[in-house]
Amino acid sequence: MANLPSDKRNIRKLTKVGGKSYAITLPIEIVRELGWREHQKLVIEKKGAQLVVKDWD
């Protein structure tokens, strides 16, 4: 994905995982910038029509 134009780099697809869950991939640049690691706990909040993903305290 590194060769995509910058306006298309953050467009992602929603993928069904198993029977009842969905997954979305995150751009590696953003994950590195936030310092997130594999298996890190995250909190998902719904605010209106948006989802907010943040580190679990």
N, CA, C and O atoms as CSV, one atom per row, in Angstrom:
chain,resi,resn,atom,element,x,y,z
A,1,MET,N,N,0.801,-1.192,0.000
A,1,MET,CA,C,0.000,0.000,0.000
A,1,MET,C,C,0.850,1.265,0.000
A,1,MET,O,O,0.299,2.359,-0.129
A,2,ALA,N,N,2.127,1.163,0.135
A,2,ALA,CA,C,2.986,2.330,0.227
A,2,ALA,C,C,3.022,3.143,-1.055
A,2,ALA,O,O,3.377,4.321,-1.016
A,3,ASN,N,N,2.667,2.552,-2.190
A,3,ASN,CA,C,2.724,3.262,-3.452
A,3,ASN,C,C,1.420,3.951,-3.831
A,3,ASN,O,O,1.319,4.502,-4.927
A,4,LEU,N,N,0.439,3.934,-2.970
A,4,LEU,CA,C,-0.827,4.592,-3.257
A,4,LEU,C,C,-0.693,6.098,-3.077
A,4,LEU,O,O,0.125,6.555,-2.279
A,5,PRO,N,N,-1.484,6.870,-3.808
A,5,PRO,CA,C,-1.490,8.316,-3.578
A,5,PRO,C,C,-1.959,8.623,-2.161
A,5,PRO,O,O,-2.723,7.845,-1.589
A,6,SER,N,N,-1.529,9.717,-1.593
A,6,SER,CA,C,-1.816,10.023,-0.194
A,6,SER,C,C,-3.308,10.152,0.093
A,6,SER,O,O,-3.732,9.874,1.214
A,7,ASP,N,N,-4.119,10.565,-0.882
A,7,ASP,CA,C,-5.549,10.696,-0.632
A,7,ASP,C,C,-6.265,9.346,-0.588
A,7,ASP,O,O,-7.399,9.280,-0.114
A,8,LYS,N,N,-5.642,8.273,-1.064
A,8,LYS,CA,C,-6.247,6.935,-1.057
A,8,LYS,C,C,-5.622,6.015,-0.013
A,8,LYS,O,O,-6.124,4.912,0.204
A,9,ARG,N,N,-4.559,6.431,0.626
A,9,ARG,CA,C,-3.801,5.575,1.537
A,9,ARG,C,C,-4.605,5.176,2.774
A,9,ARG,O,O,-4.390,4.093,3.320
A,10,ASN,N,N,-5.516,6.020,3.220
A,10,ASN,CA,C,-6.256,5.734,4.449
A,10,ASN,C,C,-7.644,5.173,4.188
A,10,ASN,O,O,-8.447,5.082,5.117
A,11,ILE,N,N,-7.952,4.795,2.956
A,11,ILE,CA,C,-9.225,4.148,2.655
A,11,ILE,C,C,-9.063,2.659,2.940
A,11,ILE,O,O,-8.167,2.014,2.396
A,12,ARG,N,N,-9.930,2.113,3.793
A,12,ARG,CA,C,-9.824,0.722,4.231
A,12,ARG,C,C,-11.142,-0.003,4.021
A,12,ARG,O,O,-12.192,0.629,3.900
A,13,LYS,N,N,-11.087,-1.338,3.979
A,13,LYS,CA,C,-12.280,-2.163,3.836
A,13,LYS,C,C,-12.607,-2.826,5.158
A,13,LYS,O,O,-11.717,-3.155,5.942
A,14,LEU,N,N,-13.887,-3.017,5.395
A,14,LEU,CA,C,-14.366,-3.749,6.562
A,14,LEU,C,C,-14.435,-5.219,6.180
A,14,LEU,O,O,-15.033,-5.563,5.161
A,15,THR,N,N,-13.832,-6.092,6.983
A,15,THR,CA,C,-13.746,-7.513,6.677
A,15,THR,C,C,-14.412,-8.320,7.773
A,15,THR,O,O,-14.213,-8.049,8.957
A,16,LYS,N,N,-15.206,-9.315,7.386
A,16,LYS,CA,C,-15.851,-10.181,8.365
A,16,LYS,C,C,-14.855,-11.238,8.833
A,16,LYS,O,O,-14.175,-11.870,8.024
A,17,VAL,N,N,-14.780,-11.421,10.153
A,17,VAL,CA,C,-13.864,-12.378,10.764
A,17,VAL,C,C,-14.700,-13.325,11.614
A,17,VAL,O,O,-15.346,-12.895,12.569
A,18,GLY,N,N,-14.692,-14.594,11.278
A,18,GLY,CA,C,-15.520,-15.537,12.015
A,18,GLY,C,C,-16.984,-15.297,11.693
A,18,GLY,O,O,-17.317,-14.876,10.585
A,19,GLY,N,N,-17.847,-15.558,12.640
A,19,GLY,CA,C,-19.274,-15.442,12.392
A,19,GLY,C,C,-19.899,-14.136,12.816
A,19,GLY,O,O,-20.895,-13.711,12.232
A,20,LYS,N,N,-19.325,-13.473,13.840
A,20,LYS,CA,C,-20.004,-12.316,14.427
A,20,LYS,C,C,-19.125,-11.074,14.564
A,20,LYS,O,O,-19.582,-10.062,15.095
A,21,SER,N,N,-17.898,-11.123,14.106
A,21,SER,CA,C,-16.986,-9.994,14.287
A,21,SER,C,C,-16.537,-9.431,12.949
A,21,SER,O,O,-16.600,-10.093,11.913
A,22,TYR,N,N,-16.081,-8.187,13.005
A,22,TYR,CA,C,-15.539,-7.514,11.833
A,22,TYR,C,C,-14.175,-6.951,12.189
A,22,TYR,O,O,-13.888,-6.685,13.356
A,23,ALA,N,N,-13.326,-6.769,11.164
A,23,ALA,CA,C,-11.976,-6.253,11.379
A,23,ALA,C,C,-11.678,-5.186,10.340
A,23,ALA,O,O,-12.246,-5.181,9.247
A,24,ILE,N,N,-10.791,-4.297,10.697
A,24,ILE,CA,C,-10.293,-3.275,9.783
A,24,ILE,C,C,-8.790,-3.163,10.007
A,24,ILE,O,O,-8.327,-3.187,11.148
A,25,THR,N,N,-8.035,-3.042,8.932
A,25,THR,CA,C,-6.594,-2.876,9.090
A,25,THR,C,C,-6.288,-1.397,9.279
A,25,THR,O,O,-7.012,-0.531,8.788
A,26,LEU,N,N,-5.213,-1.123,9.992
A,26,LEU,CA,C,-4.787,0.254,10.236
A,26,LEU,C,C,-3.488,0.517,9.493
A,26,LEU,O,O,-2.656,-0.381,9.368
A,27,PRO,N,N,-3.305,1.721,9.004
A,27,PRO,CA,C,-2.040,2.050,8.335
A,27,PRO,C,C,-0.870,1.929,9.314
A,27,PRO,O,O,-0.945,2.419,10.441
A,28,ILE,N,N,0.202,1.279,8.881
A,28,ILE,CA,C,1.358,1.049,9.758
A,28,ILE,C,C,1.965,2.360,10.249
A,28,ILE,O,O,2.484,2.423,11.364
A,29,GLU,N,N,1.905,3.398,9.432
A,29,GLU,CA,C,2.465,4.693,9.844
A,29,GLU,C,C,1.758,5.221,11.088
A,29,GLU,O,O,2.395,5.753,11.997
A,30,ILE,N,N,0.438,5.068,11.120
A,30,ILE,CA,C,-0.341,5.553,12.265
A,30,ILE,C,C,-0.069,4.693,13.498
A,30,ILE,O,O,0.082,5.227,14.597
A,31,VAL,N,N,-0.005,3.383,13.334
A,31,VAL,CA,C,0.270,2.481,14.458
A,31,VAL,C,C,1.634,2.793,15.058
A,31,VAL,O,O,1.778,2.844,16.279
A,32,ARG,N,N,2.620,3.000,14.224
A,32,ARG,CA,C,3.966,3.331,14.726
A,32,ARG,C,C,3.981,4.676,15.420
A,32,ARG,O,O,4.609,4.827,16.468
A,33,GLU,N,N,3.297,5.658,14.849
A,33,GLU,CA,C,3.249,7.001,15.435
A,33,GLU,C,C,2.628,6.969,16.834
A,33,GLU,O,O,3.072,7.689,17.729
A,34,LEU,N,N,1.600,6.131,17.021
A,34,LEU,CA,C,0.937,6.013,18.317
A,34,LEU,C,C,1.693,5.107,19.283
A,34,LEU,O,O,1.400,5.097,20.478
A,35,GLY,N,N,2.659,4.347,18.778
A,35,GLY,CA,C,3.433,3.452,19.636
A,35,GLY,C,C,2.663,2.205,20.035
A,35,GLY,O,O,2.981,1.579,21.046
A,36,TRP,N,N,1.652,1.836,19.253
A,36,TRP,CA,C,0.852,0.651,19.559
A,36,TRP,C,C,1.603,-0.607,19.195
A,36,TRP,O,O,2.437,-0.596,18.289
A,37,ARG,N,N,1.315,-1.701,19.898
A,37,ARG,CA,C,1.955,-2.998,19.693
A,37,ARG,C,C,0.898,-4.068,19.435
A,37,ARG,O,O,-0.284,-3.870,19.717
A,38,GLU,N,N,1.333,-5.184,18.904
A,38,GLU,CA,C,0.440,-6.307,18.665
A,38,GLU,C,C,-0.156,-6.785,19.997
A,38,GLU,O,O,0.537,-6.813,21.014
A,39,HIS,N,N,-1.413,-7.151,19.987
A,39,HIS,CA,C,-2.166,-7.640,21.144
A,39,HIS,C,C,-2.426,-6.568,22.197
A,39,HIS,O,O,-2.859,-6.892,23.303
A,40,GLN,N,N,-2.174,-5.311,21.881
A,40,GLN,CA,C,-2.449,-4.227,22.820
A,40,GLN,C,C,-3.959,-4.064,22.972
A,40,GLN,O,O,-4.701,-4.190,21.998
A,41,LYS,N,N,-4.407,-3.787,24.180
A,41,LYS,CA,C,-5.828,-3.574,24.426
A,41,LYS,C,C,-6.208,-2.159,24.001
A,41,LYS,O,O,-5.516,-1.192,24.320
A,42,LEU,N,N,-7.321,-2.056,23.274
A,42,LEU,CA,C,-7.818,-0.776,22.799
A,42,LEU,C,C,-9.277,-0.631,23.194
A,42,LEU,O,O,-9.967,-1.627,23.412
A,43,VAL,N,N,-9.744,0.596,23.285
A,43,VAL,CA,C,-11.128,0.891,23.615
A,43,VAL,C,C,-11.784,1.484,22.371
A,43,VAL,O,O,-11.228,2.383,21.741
A,44,ILE,N,N,-12.972,0.978,22.015
A,44,ILE,CA,C,-13.742,1.476,20.884
A,44,ILE,C,C,-14.971,2.187,21.433
A,44,ILE,O,O,-15.737,1.600,22.196
A,45,GLU,N,N,-15.166,3.447,21.050
A,45,GLU,CA,C,-16.342,4.202,21.488
A,45,GLU,C,C,-17.089,4.701,20.261
A,45,GLU,O,O,-16.481,5.082,19.261
A,46,LYS,N,N,-18.411,4.696,20.348
A,46,LYS,CA,C,-19.240,5.236,19.272
A,46,LYS,C,C,-19.661,6.642,19.660
A,46,LYS,O,O,-20.268,6.843,20.711
A,47,LYS,N,N,-19.343,7.611,18.820
A,47,LYS,CA,C,-19.736,9.006,19.031
A,47,LYS,C,C,-20.475,9.473,17.794
A,47,LYS,O,O,-19.860,9.830,16.789
A,48,GLY,N,N,-21.787,9.470,17.872
A,48,GLY,CA,C,-22.604,9.808,16.707
A,48,GLY,C,C,-22.426,8.745,15.641
A,48,GLY,O,O,-22.652,7.560,15.885
A,49,ALA,N,N,-22.014,9.185,14.445
A,49,ALA,CA,C,-21.803,8.242,13.336
A,49,ALA,C,C,-20.332,7.851,13.199
A,49,ALA,O,O,-19.943,7.272,12.185
A,50,GLN,N,N,-19.511,8.159,14.201
A,50,GLN,CA,C,-18.089,7.871,14.140
A,50,GLN,C,C,-17.667,6.896,15.226
A,50,GLN,O,O,-18.315,6.782,16.266
A,51,LEU,N,N,-16.570,6.195,14.968
A,51,LEU,CA,C,-15.948,5.329,15.960
A,51,LEU,C,C,-14.636,5.967,16.403
A,51,LEU,O,O,-13.886,6.491,15.580
A,52,VAL,N,N,-14.366,5.922,17.691
A,52,VAL,CA,C,-13.126,6.450,18.247
A,52,VAL,C,C,-12.363,5.266,18.834
A,52,VAL,O,O,-12.903,4.525,19.656
A,53,VAL,N,N,-11.118,5.086,18.420
A,53,VAL,CA,C,-10.269,4.006,18.915
A,53,VAL,C,C,-9.162,4.642,19.743
A,53,VAL,O,O,-8.443,5.518,19.261
A,54,LYS,N,N,-9.026,4.197,20.996
A,54,LYS,CA,C,-7.968,4.749,21.840
A,54,LYS,C,C,-7.381,3.672,22.736
A,54,LYS,O,O,-7.956,2.599,22.917
A,55,ASP,N,N,-6.233,3.986,23.283
A,55,ASP,CA,C,-5.512,3.066,24.152
A,55,ASP,C,C,-6.327,2.777,25.406
A,55,ASP,O,O,-6.992,3.661,25.945
A,56,TRP,N,N,-6.268,1.533,25.861
A,56,TRP,CA,C,-6.929,1.129,27.091
A,56,TRP,C,C,-6.030,1.516,28.264
A,56,TRP,O,O,-4.831,1.237,28.236
A,57,ASP,N,N,-6.581,2.145,29.278
A,57,ASP,CA,C,-5.774,2.568,30.437
A,57,ASP,C,C,-5.597,1.450,31.428
A,57,ASP,O,O,-4.947,1.634,32.457
